[in-house]
Amino acid sequence: MSKKAIIIGAGIGGLSSALRLLHNGYEVEIYEKENSIGGRVNITETEDFTFDLTASILMMPDVYKELFSYVNKNYEDYLEFIEIDPIYRVFSDGNHFIDFNTSMSKLTKNLEAISKDDYLGYFKFISDVYEKYLIANKYFLEKSQDTPKDFFNLTTLSKAFKIHTLLPLMISSQIILKMKIFENTLPFNLCM
């Protein structure tokens, strides 16, 4: 009798789990409530506009590369990663917007145009978030949590307290602050 797994949800997590389970010899069924797969990595369309609900996970191509490697496939046979610049544009009150670039010099100029005082605070914030991402990745995201004891122990609890970010202490510009708060509501948007 073969092993069987049922996955609820055909988002990135569900599809990734299905690939790993299939590779490990499981028979897999996926159930999805929406009309399309992809979960949060999806689009919504109106009569005049198409909205990308979140491309932020694509800022982390190593996750995809690792998945393809796990199932002994070359991601380049299936996907082409195209670098875009700017990564995205965030609009705020009035006519303000900011382009978030992969080029640090371009991003610095964009941030300085809004607030010369806050561009250093922004980079401190990004550094702080990246440090927290490394902690979360090592102790939570890439670690099996099979039993409550795997999660609720002194090591993981002490690391969990280090993941809180105090954004308002690093940036005073309300425009940049609102843009970063919006940006960090996007799933998986932990680093650029």
Buried (B, 14 or more C-beta within 10 A) or exposed (E): EEEEBEBEBBBBEBBBBBBBBEEEEBEBEBEBEEEEBBBBBBEEEEEEEEEEBBBBBBBBEEBBBEBBEEEEEEBEEEEEEEEEEBBBEBEBEEEBEBBBBEEEEBBBEBBBEBBEEBBBBBBBBBEBBEEBBEBBEEBBEEEEEEEEEEBEEEEBEEBBEEBEBEBEEBBEBBBBBBBBEEBBEBBBBBEB
